[in-house]
């Protein structure tokens, strides 16, 4: 839920007034629990953060960061960690500036390095080749690159940005979500701004005729942050949102008052929760989501979605191959959120999805994984596909509570809180 401190208002008289009125921002998605980052999967470009010699990890291994970490995010081939001192560390592929720092020293991309940012950071997010950081007063800094089917588009109309730049000046942002090549930002007033690739409709504001690089209007149409406008269900009023989530090529948002889920983007396997496989270029209320209940967390992979309701129950929908839905081998694609029987008696606190993999974190800190095993992203110790949620076991996980999970192109990172005799500290 969006939380705005008393007296915080949107400025009406330009950028200078906005800066004068900024206060500390807060949102439930911001990390607060400190722990240690653990990684598994393929690390051929340094995305595991374990040095040049560690190319893969079949079970979770610990990454050394100078300070305790409060948020972890896996991009396509890079990883981002936010510390409790509000500093950002990155590691992995830096070919298109996703790390936001100098990696000219050979091998420096394979271990964590700090990004130079002008203010304390409260949230980070990452896509295939971009990273974004939210300051404690609601400004968004980003770096890297967006791509589409034709190749590089640049992060802004100026091209690739290898170091952080401020991309939204006239709004106070409280939450962000990244897809593979798009970024969605939620304002303190419940508005949504999006930028990046629009080819699959993931921006929610670009008609299909302009979806390829803005058409005749050019790249600035999609690379400049723009407002997503959607009318509330059975109302003429514009919807306001309290949460935003993203899959690789799709976006989900929760309406503030009703709790209804609106979704848009790629829908070729029913992953948006609509009753057909047409992609949505504008937001549409998902009847399938809205009819079930209230939703706490949603995470999208390439062609599937994992969702967590307010009761701690886990649901999946979309494409079924490799076991990514967690409903058994050959379950078939699902057109609407489907409860996972294997987790019916487990109350969960968070879910996650990568391209063909899925995760759920139980309230007791146990981590469950399922889906494609060939990239070792599941932390199971082998390359076998897993068709139902299975408890992750390893020396690094034992005696710890998992509090966050994020999966990228070929790797996974989680945040583990130490416990002693079953008591967290």
C-alpha positions in Angstrom: 0.0 0.0 0.0 1.2 3.5 -0.8 2.0 5.5 2.3 2.4 9.3 2.0 3.6 11.4 5.0 1.3 14.2 6.1 1.9 17.4 4.1 3.5 15.7 1.1 1.9 17.1 -2.1 2.6 17.1 -5.8 4.1 20.4 -6.8 2.1 22.7 -9.0 4.6 25.3 -10.0 7.5 23.4 -11.6 10.5 21.3 -10.7 11.9 23.6 -8.1 8.7 23.5 -6.1 8.6 19.7 -6.3 12.1 19.5 -4.8 11.1 21.9 -2.0 8.0 19.8 -1.1 9.7 16.3 -1.2 9.6 14.2 2.0 10.7 10.7 2.7 8.6 8.1 0.7 7.4 4.8 2.0 5.8 1.7 0.4 5.3 -1.9 1.6 7.6 -3.1 -1.3 10.7 -1.3 0.2 13.1 -3.7 1.9 13.3 -3.5 5.7 14.7 -6.8 6.8 18.5 -7.2 6.7 20.2 -10.4 5.5 22.8 -11.9 3.2 22.4 -12.4 -0.6 22.5 -16.0 -1.8 22.9 -16.9 -5.5 22.6 -20.0 -7.8 22.5 -20.7 -11.5 24.8 -19.8 -14.4 27.4 -17.2 -13.8 29.4 -17.0 -17.0 29.3 -13.2 -17.1 29.7 -12.6 -13.4 26.1 -12.4 -12.4 26.7 -14.7 -9.4 29.1 -12.2 -7.9 31.5 -14.9 -6.8 34.5 -14.0 -8.9 35.9 -15.0 -12.3 36.4 -18.6 -11.5 32.8 -19.5 -10.4 30.8 -20.2 -13.6 27.8 -21.9 -12.0 26.3 -22.9 -8.7 23.7 -25.7 -8.5 22.9 -24.8 -4.8 22.8 -21.4 -3.2 26.1 -19.8 -2.3 26.7 -16.6 -0.3 27.9 -13.3 -1.9 30.1 -11.0 0.2 28.7 -7.4 0.5 30.3 -4.9 2.9 27.0 -4.1 4.7 23.8 -6.1 5.4 21.5 -6.2 2.5 17.8 -5.3 2.5 16.8 -5.9 -1.2 18.1 -8.2 -4.0 17.1 -8.1 -7.7 18.2 -10.4 -10.6 18.3 -8.7 -14.0 18.8 -10.6 -17.2 22.5 -11.2 -16.7 23.3 -9.0 -13.8 22.4 -8.7 -10.1 21.6 -5.7 -7.9 21.8 -5.5 -4.1 20.6 -2.6 -1.8 22.2 -2.4 1.6 20.8 -1.1 4.9 23.0 1.9 4.5 21.0 2.7 1.3 23.9 2.0 -1.0 23.6 0.0 -4.3 26.0 -2.8 -5.4 26.0 -4.5 -8.8 27.7 -7.3 -10.6 27.4 -9.2 -13.8 27.2 -8.3 -17.5 28.0 -4.6 -18.1 28.1 -4.6 -22.0 25.2 -2.1 -22.1 25.8 -0.3 -18.9 23.5 -2.3 -16.6 26.0 -2.1 -13.7 26.1 1.7 -13.6 29.8 1.7 -12.7 33.3 1.5 -14.2 34.3 -2.1 -14.9 37.4 -1.4 -17.1 39.6 -3.4 -14.7 39.5 -7.0 -15.9 37.2 -9.2 -13.7 35.8 -6.3 -11.7 32.3 -7.0 -13.1 32.3 -10.5 -11.4 32.3 -9.2 -7.9 30.1 -6.6 -6.2 31.0 -3.0 -6.8 29.2 0.2 -5.5 27.3 2.5 -7.8 27.8 6.2 -7.2 24.4 7.7 -6.5 23.6 11.2 -5.2 21.0 10.3 -2.5 20.1 7.4 -0.2 18.3 4.6 -2.1 15.2 2.7 -0.8 14.3 0.4 -3.7 16.0 -1.1 -6.8 14.8 -3.0 -9.8 16.4 -4.5 -12.9 15.5 -5.8 -16.4 17.6 -7.5 -19.1 20.0 -4.6 -19.6 18.8 -1.8 -17.3 18.7 -1.0 -13.6 16.7 1.6 -11.7 17.1 3.0 -8.2 14.5 5.0 -6.1 15.8 7.7 -3.7 14.3 8.2 -0.3 12.6 11.4 -1.5 10.9 9.8 -4.5 13.3 10.4 -7.4 14.2 7.7 -10.0 17.7 7.2 -11.3 18.3 4.6 -14.1 21.1 3.3 -16.2 21.7 0.8 -19.0 19.7 0.1 -22.1 16.3 -1.0 -23.5 16.1 -3.4 -26.4 13.4 -4.6 -28.8 13.2 -7.1 -31.7 15.4 -4.8 -33.8 18.1 -4.4 -31.2 19.3 -1.6 -29.0 16.9 1.3 -28.4 18.9 3.2 -25.7 17.6 4.1 -22.3 16.8 7.6 -23.3 16.6 9.3 -26.7 20.3 10.0 -26.3 21.2 6.3 -26.3 22.7 3.9 -23.7 23.4 5.5 -20.3 26.3 3.8 -18.6 25.9 5.8 -15.4 22.9 6.8 -13.3 20.8 9.6 -14.6 17.6 11.1 -13.2 14.7 10.1 -15.5 11.6 11.5 -13.7 11.7 15.0 -12.2 8.1 16.2 -11.8 6.6 13.3 -9.8 7.2 11.7 -6.5 7.7 8.0 -7.1 7.1 5.4 -4.3 7.4 2.0 -6.2 8.9 0.7 -9.4 8.8 -2.6 -11.4 10.9 -3.7 -14.3 10.2 -6.1 -17.1 12.8 -7.2 -19.5 12.9 -3.9 -21.4 10.4 -1.6 -19.7 10.0 0.2 -16.4 6.8 1.1 -14.5 6.8 3.7 -11.8 4.0 4.4 -9.2 3.6 7.9 -7.9 2.5 9.0 -4.5 -0.9 9.9 -5.9 -1.5 6.5 -7.4 -0.7 7.3 -11.0 1.5 5.0 -13.2 4.3 6.2 -15.5 5.9 3.8 -18.0 8.8 3.8 -20.4 10.8 1.4 -22.6 9.9 -1.2 -25.2 6.2 -1.1 -26.2 6.1 -3.9 -28.8 4.0 -6.3 -26.7 1.8 -3.6 -25.1 3.7 -3.6 -21.8 3.7 0.2 -21.5 -0.1 0.3 -21.3 -0.3 3.7 -23.1 0.9 3.1 -26.7 -1.5 2.1 -29.4 -0.5 -1.0 -31.4 0.1 1.2 -34.5 2.9 3.1 -32.6 4.2 0.1 -30.6 7.3 -0.4 -32.7 9.7 2.3 -31.6 6.9 4.9 -31.5 6.1 4.6 -35.2 6.1 8.0 -36.9 6.3 9.7 -33.5 9.7 8.3 -32.8 11.5 6.8 -29.9 10.9 9.8 -27.6 7.3 8.7 -27.4 8.2 5.4 -25.6 11.5 6.3 -23.9 10.1 9.4 -22.2 8.0 8.5 -19.1 4.3 8.7 -19.9 1.1 8.4 -17.9 -1.0 5.3 -18.1 -4.7 6.2 -18.1 -7.4 3.8 -17.2 -11.0 4.2 -16.0 -12.1 2.4 -12.9 -14.4 -0.6 -13.4 -18.0 0.7 -13.9 -16.9 4.3 -13.3 -15.9 7.4 -15.3 -13.2 8.2 -12.8 -9.6 7.4 -13.5 -8.2 4.5 -11.5 -5.6 5.0 -8.9 -3.2 2.2 -8.0 -1.5 1.0 -4.9 0.9 -1.6 -6.3 2.6 -2.3 -9.6 4.4 -5.6 -10.7 5.9 -6.7 -14.0 6.7 -9.8 -15.9 9.2 -10.0 -18.8 6.7 -8.5 -21.3 3.7 -7.6 -19.2 2.6 -5.3 -16.3 0.1 -5.7 -13.5 -1.4 -3.0 -11.2 -3.7 -3.2 -8.2 -6.5 -0.5 -8.0 -6.4 1.3 -4.7 -10.0 1.1 -3.6 -11.4 -2.1 -5.1 -8.2 -4.2 -5.1 -9.0 -5.1 -8.7 -6.1 -6.3 -10.9 -5.5 -4.5 -14.2 -3.0 -6.1 -16.7 -1.5 -5.4 -20.1 1.2 -6.7 -22.4 1.9 -10.1 -23.9 -0.9 -12.6 -23.4 -0.1 -15.5 -25.8 -0.6 -18.1 -23.1 -3.4 -16.4 -21.0 -0.7 -15.1 -18.6 -2.6 -11.8 -18.0 -5.7 -13.5 -16.7 -8.0 -12.7 -19.6 -10.2 -15.2 -21.4 -8.4 -15.0 -24.7 -4.8 -14.9 -26.0 -4.8 -11.3 -27.4 -2.1 -9.0 -26.2 -3.4 -5.9 -24.4 -1.9 -2.5 -25.4 -4.1 -0.7 -22.9 -4.9 -1.7 -19.3 -7.8 -4.0 -18.8 -9.4 -5.3 -15.6 -8.7 -9.0 -15.2 -12.0 -10.7 -14.3 -10.1 -13.9 -13.5 -8.0 -12.2 -10.9 -10.7 -9.9 -9.6 -13.2 -12.7 -9.0 -10.9 -14.7 -6.7 -10.1 -12.2 -4.0 -7.4 -9.8 -2.9 -3.8 -10.0 -4.0 -0.6 -9.4 -2.1 2.1 -10.2 -4.7 2.3 -11.0 -8.4 5.4 -12.0 -10.4 5.6 -12.7 -14.1 8.0 -14.9 -16.1 8.2 -15.1 -19.8 4.8 -16.8 -20.5 3.5 -17.5 -17.0 2.4 -15.7 -13.8 2.7 -16.6 -10.1 0.4 -14.8 -7.7 -0.1 -14.7 -3.9 -3.4 -13.8 -2.4 -4.1 -12.1 0.9 -4.5 -15.4 2.7 -1.0 -16.6 1.7 -2.2 -19.0 -1.0 -0.2 -19.4 -4.2 -1.7 -19.5 -7.7 -0.3 -19.9 -11.2 -1.5 -19.3 -14.7 -0.2 -19.3 -18.3 2.1 -21.7 -20.1 2.8 -25.1 -18.5 5.9 -26.7 -20.0 9.0 -27.5 -17.8 6.8 -27.5 -14.8 6.7 -23.8 -14.3 3.1 -23.8 -13.1 3.8 -26.3 -10.3 0.7 -28.3 -11.1 2.3 -31.5 -12.2 3.7 -32.8 -15.5 1.3 -32.2 -18.5 -1.2 -30.1 -16.5 -1.9 -27.9 -19.6 -1.9 -24.2 -19.8 -4.2 -22.3 -17.3 -6.5 -19.5 -18.4 -7.0 -18.2 -14.8 -5.2 -18.2 -11.5 -5.1 -21.8 -10.3 -4.4 -22.8 -6.7 -1.3 -24.9 -6.2 -2.4 -28.1 -4.2 1.2 -28.7 -3.1 1.2 -25.4 -1.2 -2.4 -25.5 0.0 -1.4 -26.1 3.6 1.6 -23.7 3.5 1.0 -20.0 4.2 3.3 -18.0 2.0 4.6 -14.4 2.2 6.1 -13.8 -1.2 6.3 -15.3 -4.7 8.7 -14.9 -7.6 9.1 -15.9 -11.3 11.8 -16.0 -13.9 11.6 -17.0 -17.5 10.5 -20.6 -16.9 10.9 -20.9 -13.2 8.8 -20.1 -10.1 9.3 -19.6 -6.4 7.3 -19.2 -3.2 8.5 -18.2 0.3 6.7 -19.5 3.2 6.0 -17.4 6.3 8.5 -19.5 8.2 11.2 -18.6 5.7 11.3 -21.8 3.8 11.9 -21.5 0.0 10.0 -23.6 -2.6 11.0 -23.8 -6.2 9.7 -25.4 -9.4 10.1 -25.2 -13.2 13.0 -25.6 -15.6 16.1 -26.9 -14.1 18.6 -26.7 -17.0 20.2 -23.4 -15.8 20.4 -24.5 -12.2 18.2 -21.6 -11.2 16.1 -23.7 -8.8 18.8 -24.2 -6.3 18.0 -28.0 -6.2 21.5 -29.2 -6.9 20.8 -30.7 -10.3 19.4 -29.8 -13.8 16.2 -31.8 -13.5 12.9 -30.0 -14.1 10.6 -29.8 -11.1 6.9 -30.1 -11.7 5.6 -29.3 -8.2 6.8 -26.9 -5.5 9.8 -28.5 -3.7 11.6 -27.3 -0.6 15.0 -25.9 -1.4 17.8 -27.4 0.8 21.4 -26.5 1.1 24.0 -25.6 3.8 23.6 -21.9 3.1 19.9 -22.0 3.4 19.8 -24.2 6.5 19.3 -22.2 9.7 18.1 -19.1 7.8 14.9 -17.5 6.8 14.5 -16.6 3.1 12.7 -13.2 2.9 13.1 -12.2 -0.8 13.5 -14.0 -4.1 14.3 -12.8 -7.7 15.2 -14.8 -10.8 16.9 -13.5 -13.9 17.8 -14.9 -17.3 19.9 -17.8 -16.0 20.4 -17.2 -12.3 18.5 -16.6 -9.1 19.3 -14.4 -6.0 17.5 -14.6 -2.6 17.9 -12.7 0.6 18.5 -14.8 3.7 18.0 -13.7 7.3 20.1 -15.4 9.9 18.3 -17.3 12.7 19.6 -18.8 15.9 17.7 -21.6 17.6 14.7 -20.7 15.4 14.7 -17.1 16.5 15.4 -14.4 14.0 18.1 -11.7 14.6 
